[in-house]
Amino acid sequence: MFADRARIYVRSGKGGDGFVSFRREKYVPAGGPDGGDGGRGGDVIFEVDEGLNTLIDFRNVRKYKAEDGEPGSKKNCRGRDGGSITLKVPQGTVIREAGSGKVIVDMSGDNRRVVLLKGGRGGNGNQHYATSTMQAPRYAQPGQPAKELELMLELKVIADVGLVGFPNVGKSTLLSRVSNARPKIANYHFTTLNPNLGVVDLEGTGGFVIADIPGLIEGASEGVGLGYEFLRHIERTKVIVHIVDAAGTEGRDPVADIYAINRELESYDPNIAARPQVIAANKIDAIYDTEKDPVEAIRREFEPKGISVYPISAVSGQGVKELLYHVNEMLNGLEDTVTVFEQEYFPEQEASAEGDEPCSVTYDQDEDEYVVEGPRIEKMLGYTNLDSEKGFNFFQNFLKETGILKQLEALGIQEGDTVRMYGLKFDYYK
């Protein structure tokens, strides 16, 4: 089964907490603090694996977590770092934030290995907080929290040339003739439900990669049938080859088919429709009406528009070499670059923005108290020892840096007024 989309959950490791302890040795009655630091949490890493061509593994396992860092311990022992987790994906995988659909990274071009989520930093042990006036600090820093994301993985195949056309026009047959690919071929609609890649080796050239995009139908750009599932795979192609049944073996009009395909490309993405095109008028071996030449009708319609038409027979090989050399010339005239989707979502910035969420500062008239609330305040109170001079100064600096003191002053707070924070009350003094 070909799988080109998957939704997964990833989480980096939490940093280990710093440790609070004091030396307890014989003949050392008042040993200093010796709490060790916490270990760093593990990272979430994505890496391209050339041996993969689907996302099927992510359909079976949907949750991936790096290891947490271990907490510190006594005698200045640092906690062990958490192990990182590396997820292998096929080249061409686009990683998006699931909620917004924004691109985090495109595993194409030079993006072979990316640290998507960094593990949390380990907290400092109490040894770091000793001063001349506070020689026995009884608090330590907690480790940074883990980061988590819901991701949508989407594989967009990387090929120089994309074969498009209605079902059963001979795309798979052509691909099997000109490349090393061996797609399943049979004479019924939608035999191909997976994009197939093949390498075309042409004498005297460097060759190119060609993709057989499954048959399109009208309305594909609106999601009819498997429209979106197929169309996403031509987003990276540099040249588009329209394959049409010139013989009309199924009663279709090849000219109308080409216009229909172009409409779907235009509706899906105008940039794709504007890419260089060539028409392969296939099944000329099945043309028996000598009075009407359907290939000439196709040429009269499209060559004035700058689109070359090549009559071919994918079954016999007639005209195929001429088509391939023309496609190679088209590619040589284009920049040798891979379309890489730009980053739109930045996990580190988003996490920082969440951490900077403003706290609420209000005045409770009934209690005659100023109330400060918010997740950062609650978290800070959870690991700060306000009974110590060092801890209280640390907390005051936090209030100043976050602008909370300015907000209190804007509300008219005066020295001696009461400030309440999650059950904790203290008098305000500058």
C-alpha positions as CSV (number, residue, x, y, z in Angstrom):
1,M,0.0,0.0,0.0
2,F,1.4,3.4,-0.9
3,A,1.0,6.0,1.9
4,D,1.8,9.6,1.1
5,R,0.2,11.3,4.2
6,A,0.3,10.7,7.9
7,R,-0.6,12.6,11.1
8,I,1.6,12.0,14.1
9,Y,2.4,13.4,17.5
10,V,5.9,14.3,18.5
11,R,7.3,15.4,21.9
12,S,10.8,16.3,22.9
13,G,12.3,15.4,26.3
14,K,11.8,17.5,29.4
15,G,14.9,18.8,31.1
16,G,15.7,17.2,34.4
17,D,15.2,19.2,37.6
18,G,18.0,20.6,39.6
19,F,18.6,19.0,43.0
20,V,18.7,20.5,46.5
21,S,21.2,18.9,48.8
22,F,24.0,19.7,51.2
23,R,27.3,18.1,52.0
24,R,27.1,15.7,54.9
25,E,30.5,14.5,55.7
26,K,32.4,13.6,58.8
27,Y,34.3,16.6,60.3
28,V,32.3,18.9,57.9
29,P,29.5,20.1,60.2
30,A,28.2,22.8,57.9
31,G,28.8,21.6,54.3
32,G,27.7,23.8,51.5
33,P,25.1,23.1,48.8
34,D,26.0,20.3,46.4
35,G,22.8,19.7,44.4
36,G,23.6,18.6,40.9
37,D,22.1,19.9,37.6
38,G,19.4,18.1,35.7
39,G,20.2,16.5,32.4
40,R,19.0,17.9,29.0
41,G,15.9,16.4,27.4
42,G,16.2,14.5,24.1
43,D,15.6,16.1,20.7
44,V,13.1,15.1,18.0
45,I,15.1,14.8,14.7
46,F,13.9,14.1,11.2
47,E,16.3,12.6,8.7
48,V,16.0,11.6,5.0
49,D,16.4,7.9,4.2
50,E,17.0,7.3,0.5
51,G,15.7,3.7,0.9
52,L,12.2,4.9,1.8
53,N,9.5,5.9,-0.7
54,T,6.3,5.9,1.4
55,L,5.1,7.1,4.8
56,I,3.6,3.7,5.7
57,D,5.5,3.3,8.9
58,F,3.9,6.4,10.4
59,R,0.4,4.9,9.7
60,N,1.2,2.2,12.2
61,V,2.9,4.2,15.0
62,R,1.6,7.7,15.5
63,K,3.2,8.9,18.8
64,Y,6.9,9.6,19.1
65,K,8.6,10.8,22.3
66,A,12.2,11.6,23.1
67,E,13.5,10.7,26.6
68,D,13.4,13.2,29.5
69,G,16.6,14.3,31.2
70,E,17.2,12.8,34.6
71,P,17.2,15.0,37.6
72,G,20.4,16.0,39.3
73,S,21.5,14.4,42.6
74,K,23.7,15.0,45.6
75,K,27.4,15.4,45.5
76,N,27.2,17.7,42.5
77,C,26.1,14.7,40.3
78,R,24.6,15.8,37.0
79,G,21.5,14.0,35.7
80,R,21.9,11.9,32.5
81,D,20.8,13.6,29.2
82,G,17.7,12.1,27.7
83,G,18.1,10.2,24.4
84,S,17.0,11.9,21.2
85,I,14.6,10.2,18.7
86,T,15.4,10.2,15.0
87,L,12.5,9.7,12.5
88,K,13.4,8.5,9.0
89,V,11.3,9.9,6.1
90,P,11.5,9.7,2.3
91,Q,13.1,12.6,0.4
92,G,10.4,15.1,-0.5
93,T,8.4,14.8,2.7
94,V,6.8,18.1,3.8
95,I,6.3,18.5,7.5
96,R,3.5,20.8,8.6
97,E,2.0,21.9,11.8
98,A,-1.3,20.0,11.8
99,G,-3.6,22.7,13.2
100,S,-2.6,25.5,10.9
101,G,-1.3,23.5,7.9
102,K,1.8,25.7,7.8
103,V,5.1,24.3,6.6
104,I,7.7,23.6,9.3
105,V,10.3,22.0,7.0
106,D,10.5,20.4,3.6
107,M,12.9,17.5,3.6
108,S,14.2,18.2,0.1
109,G,17.3,19.8,-1.4
110,D,19.9,20.4,1.3
111,N,17.5,19.6,4.2
112,R,18.7,16.1,4.9
113,R,18.7,16.2,8.7
114,V,16.7,18.7,10.9
115,V,16.3,19.0,14.6
116,L,12.6,19.8,14.7
117,L,12.1,20.1,18.5
118,K,14.9,20.6,21.0
119,G,14.8,19.0,24.3
120,G,14.3,21.1,27.5
121,R,17.4,22.4,29.2
122,G,18.2,20.8,32.6
123,G,17.7,22.9,35.7
124,N,20.5,24.2,37.9
125,G,21.1,22.5,41.3
126,N,21.1,24.6,44.4
127,Q,24.9,24.9,44.3
128,H,24.5,27.7,41.7
129,Y,22.5,29.9,44.1
130,A,24.9,30.2,47.0
131,T,26.1,33.7,47.8
132,S,28.0,35.3,50.6
133,T,24.7,36.2,52.3
134,M,22.8,33.1,51.3
135,Q,25.1,30.2,51.9
136,A,22.4,27.5,52.1
137,P,19.9,28.0,49.3
138,R,17.0,25.6,49.6
139,Y,15.7,25.8,46.1
140,A,16.8,24.6,42.7
141,Q,15.7,25.3,39.1
142,P,13.3,23.0,37.4
143,G,14.1,21.6,34.0
144,Q,12.6,23.3,31.0
145,P,9.3,21.6,29.9
146,A,9.0,19.4,26.9
147,K,7.8,20.7,23.6
148,E,5.1,18.9,21.6
149,L,3.5,19.2,18.2
150,E,0.8,17.5,16.1
151,L,2.4,17.1,12.7
152,M,1.0,16.3,9.2
153,L,3.6,14.5,7.0
154,E,3.0,14.8,3.3
155,L,5.1,13.2,0.6
156,K,5.4,15.2,-2.6
157,V,7.5,13.1,-5.0
158,I,10.6,14.7,-6.5
159,A,10.8,14.3,-10.2
160,D,12.0,16.4,-13.2
161,V,9.1,15.4,-15.4
162,G,5.5,14.6,-14.6
163,L,3.3,12.5,-16.8
164,V,-0.3,13.6,-16.6
165,G,-3.4,12.5,-18.5
166,F,-6.8,10.8,-18.1
167,P,-6.9,7.2,-16.9
168,N,-5.9,4.5,-19.3
169,V,-4.0,6.7,-21.8
170,G,-0.7,4.8,-21.5
171,K,1.3,6.7,-18.8
172,S,2.4,3.5,-17.0
173,T,3.2,1.8,-20.3
174,L,5.4,4.7,-21.3
175,L,7.1,4.8,-17.9
176,S,7.9,1.1,-18.0
177,R,9.4,1.5,-21.5
178,V,11.6,4.5,-20.9
179,S,12.8,3.8,-17.4
180,N,13.7,1.2,-14.8
181,A,10.3,1.5,-13.2
182,R,7.9,-1.4,-13.3
183,P,4.4,-0.2,-12.6
184,K,1.5,-2.5,-12.6
185,I,-0.2,-2.3,-16.0
186,A,-3.6,-3.6,-17.1
187,N,-6.4,-2.4,-19.4
188,Y,-8.8,-0.9,-17.0
189,H,-9.3,2.5,-15.4
190,F,-7.3,3.5,-12.3
191,T,-4.9,0.6,-12.5
192,T,-2.3,3.2,-11.2
193,L,-3.3,4.5,-7.7
194,N,0.3,5.3,-6.7
195,P,2.8,7.7,-8.2
196,N,5.6,5.7,-9.8
197,L,9.1,7.1,-10.2
198,G,11.6,6.0,-12.9
199,V,15.1,7.2,-14.0
200,V,15.4,7.8,-17.8
201,D,18.9,7.1,-19.1
202,L,19.5,8.8,-22.5
203,E,22.7,8.3,-24.4
204,G,24.9,11.4,-24.4
205,T,22.9,13.0,-21.5
206,G,22.7,13.0,-17.8
207,G,19.2,11.6,-17.9
208,F,16.3,12.7,-15.7
209,V,13.7,11.4,-13.2
210,I,10.2,10.9,-14.5
211,A,7.0,10.4,-12.5
212,D,3.8,8.7,-13.6
213,I,1.1,10.7,-11.8
214,P,-2.2,8.6,-11.5
215,G,-5.0,9.4,-13.9
216,L,-6.8,12.7,-13.4
217,I,-10.5,13.2,-13.9
218,E,-12.5,16.4,-14.3
219,G,-13.1,18.0,-10.9
220,A,-9.9,16.6,-9.5
221,S,-8.7,20.1,-8.3
222,E,-11.9,20.3,-6.3
223,G,-11.2,17.0,-4.6
224,V,-13.4,14.8,-6.8
225,G,-12.2,11.3,-6.8
226,L,-8.6,11.2,-5.6
227,G,-7.8,14.6,-7.1
228,Y,-5.8,16.2,-4.3
229,E,-4.1,12.9,-3.6
230,F,-2.7,12.9,-7.1
231,L,-2.2,16.6,-7.9
232,R,0.2,17.3,-5.0
233,H,2.8,15.0,-6.7
234,I,3.3,17.3,-9.6
235,E,4.1,20.4,-7.5
236,R,7.9,19.9,-7.8
237,T,8.1,18.8,-11.5
238,K,9.8,21.2,-14.0
239,V,8.2,19.8,-17.2
240,I,4.8,18.4,-17.7
241,V,4.1,15.8,-20.4
242,H,0.5,15.4,-21.4
243,I,-0.3,11.9,-22.6
244,V,-3.4,11.6,-24.6
245,D,-5.1,8.8,-26.5
246,A,-4.7,10.1,-30.0
247,A,-6.6,7.2,-31.5
248,G,-9.6,7.8,-29.3
249,T,-9.9,4.1,-28.5
250,E,-12.4,4.9,-25.8
251,G,-14.3,7.5,-27.7
252,R,-12.6,10.5,-26.0
253,D,-11.6,13.6,-27.8
254,P,-7.8,14.2,-27.2
255,V,-8.0,17.9,-27.7
256,A,-10.8,18.2,-25.2
257,D,-8.9,16.0,-22.8
258,I,-5.8,18.3,-22.9
259,Y,-7.9,21.4,-22.2
260,A,-9.7,19.5,-19.3
261,I,-6.3,18.5,-17.7
262,N,-5.0,22.1,-18.0
263,R,-8.1,23.4,-16.4
264,E,-7.6,21.1,-13.4
265,L,-3.9,22.2,-13.1
266,E,-4.9,25.9,-13.3
267,S,-7.5,25.4,-10.6
268,Y,-5.2,23.6,-8.3
269,D,-2.1,25.8,-8.8
270,P,-1.7,28.4,-11.6
271,N,2.1,28.1,-11.2
272,I,2.0,24.4,-12.1
273,A,-0.2,25.1,-15.2
274,A,2.4,27.7,-16.3
275,R,5.3,25.3,-16.4
276,P,6.7,24.1,-19.8
277,Q,4.6,21.4,-21.4
278,V,4.8,18.9,-24.2
279,I,2.1,16.7,-25.6
280,A,2.7,13.0,-26.3
281,A,0.0,11.8,-28.7
282,N,0.0,8.1,-27.8
283,K,-1.5,5.0,-29.3
284,I,-0.7,6.0,-32.9
285,D,-0.4,2.3,-33.7
286,A,-4.2,2.1,-33.1
287,I,-5.1,4.8,-35.6
288,Y,-6.8,3.2,-38.6
289,D,-8.7,6.1,-40.2
290,T,-6.3,7.3,-42.9
291,E,-8.6,10.2,-43.9
292,K,-8.6,11.9,-40.5
293,D,-5.3,12.4,-38.8
294,P,-6.0,13.1,-35.1
295,V,-2.3,14.0,-34.5
296,E,-2.5,16.9,-37.0
297,A,-5.7,18.1,-35.3
298,I,-3.8,18.2,-32.0
299,R,-0.9,20.0,-33.6
300,R,-3.1,22.7,-35.2
301,E,-4.7,23.3,-31.9
302,F,-1.6,23.5,-29.6
303,E,1.6,24.1,-31.5
304,P,0.5,27.8,-32.2
305,K,0.4,28.1,-28.4
306,G,4.0,27.0,-28.2
307,I,3.3,23.4,-27.0
308,S,5.1,20.8,-29.1
309,V,3.3,17.6,-30.1
310,Y,5.1,14.2,-30.5
311,P,3.2,11.2,-31.9
312,I,4.3,8.1,-30.1
313,S,3.3,4.5,-29.4
314,A,4.2,3.5,-25.8
315,V,3.6,-0.2,-26.8
316,S,5.9,-0.4,-29.8
317,G,8.3,2.4,-28.9
318,Q,7.7,4.4,-32.0
319,G,8.5,8.1,-31.6
320,V,9.5,7.7,-27.9
321,K,13.2,8.5,-28.3
322,E,12.4,11.8,-30.1
323,L,10.0,12.7,-27.3
324,L,12.6,12.0,-24.6
325,Y,15.4,14.0,-26.3
326,H,13.0,16.9,-26.6
327,V,12.1,16.7,-22.9
328,N,15.8,16.6,-22.1
329,E,16.4,19.8,-24.1
330,M,13.6,21.5,-22.2
331,L,15.1,20.5,-18.9
332,N,18.6,21.8,-20.0
333,G,17.0,25.2,-20.5
334,L,15.7,25.4,-17.0
335,E,17.5,26.0,-13.7
336,D,18.7,22.8,-12.0
337,T,17.0,23.4,-8.7
338,V,14.5,21.4,-6.6
339,T,11.3,23.2,-5.6
340,V,11.6,23.5,-1.8
341,F,8.7,24.8,0.2
342,E,9.6,27.7,2.5
343,Q,9.2,27.5,6.3
344,E,6.0,29.1,7.5
345,Y,5.8,27.8,11.1
346,F,8.7,28.2,13.6
347,P,8.3,25.9,16.7
348,E,10.8,27.8,18.8
349,Q,9.1,31.1,18.2
350,E,5.7,29.6,18.8
351,A,6.8,28.1,22.1
352,S,8.4,31.4,23.1
353,A,5.2,33.2,22.3
354,E,3.2,30.8,24.4
355,G,5.6,31.4,27.3
356,D,5.3,35.2,26.9
357,E,1.5,35.1,27.3
358,P,0.7,38.2,29.4
359,C,-0.4,37.8,33.0
360,S,-3.6,39.5,34.1
361,V,-3.2,42.3,36.7
362,T,-6.4,43.5,38.3
363,Y,-7.7,45.3,41.4
364,D,-10.1,43.5,43.7
365,Q,-12.2,46.4,45.1
366,D,-14.0,44.2,47.6
367,E,-10.8,42.8,49.2
368,D,-8.8,46.0,48.5
369,E,-6.1,43.8,46.9
370,Y,-4.2,43.8,43.7
371,V,-4.4,40.4,42.0
372,V,-1.8,39.0,39.6
373,E,-2.6,35.7,37.8
374,G,-1.4,33.7,34.8
375,P,0.3,30.4,33.9
376,R,3.8,31.8,34.1
377,I,3.2,33.3,37.6
378,E,1.8,30.0,38.8
379,K,4.7,28.1,37.4
380,M,7.3,30.6,38.9
381,L,5.7,30.3,42.3
382,G,5.9,26.6,42.1
383,Y,9.7,26.5,42.1
384,T,10.8,29.7,43.8
385,N,11.6,29.8,47.5
386,L,10.2,33.1,48.6
387,D,11.3,32.6,52.2
388,S,14.9,33.2,51.2
389,E,16.4,36.6,50.3
390,K,17.9,35.2,47.1
391,G,14.6,33.6,46.0
392,F,12.6,36.7,46.8
393,N,15.0,39.0,44.8
394,F,14.9,36.6,41.9
395,F,11.1,36.7,41.9
396,Q,11.0,40.5,42.1
397,N,13.3,40.7,39.1
398,F,10.9,38.4,37.2
399,L,8.0,40.7,38.0
400,K,10.0,43.7,36.8
401,E,11.3,42.0,33.6
402,T,7.8,40.9,32.6
403,G,6.3,44.3,33.1
404,I,4.0,43.3,35.9
405,L,5.3,45.9,38.3
406,K,4.6,48.6,35.7
407,Q,1.0,47.3,35.3
408,L,0.6,47.4,39.1
409,E,1.8,51.0,39.2
410,A,-0.5,51.9,36.3
411,L,-3.4,50.7,38.4
412,G,-2.3,53.1,41.2
413,I,-0.7,50.7,43.7
414,Q,1.0,52.4,46.6
415,E,3.6,51.2,49.1
416,G,2.1,49.0,51.7
417,D,-0.8,47.8,49.5
418,T,-1.5,44.1,49.3
419,V,-0.7,42.0,46.3
420,R,-2.3,38.5,45.9
421,M,-1.0,35.7,43.7
422,Y,-2.6,32.3,43.9
423,G,-3.2,32.4,47.7
424,L,0.1,34.1,48.4
425,K,-0.1,37.7,49.8
426,F,2.6,40.2,50.3
427,D,2.9,44.0,50.8
428,Y,4.2,46.1,48.0
429,Y,7.3,48.1,48.4
430,K,9.6,49.6,45.8
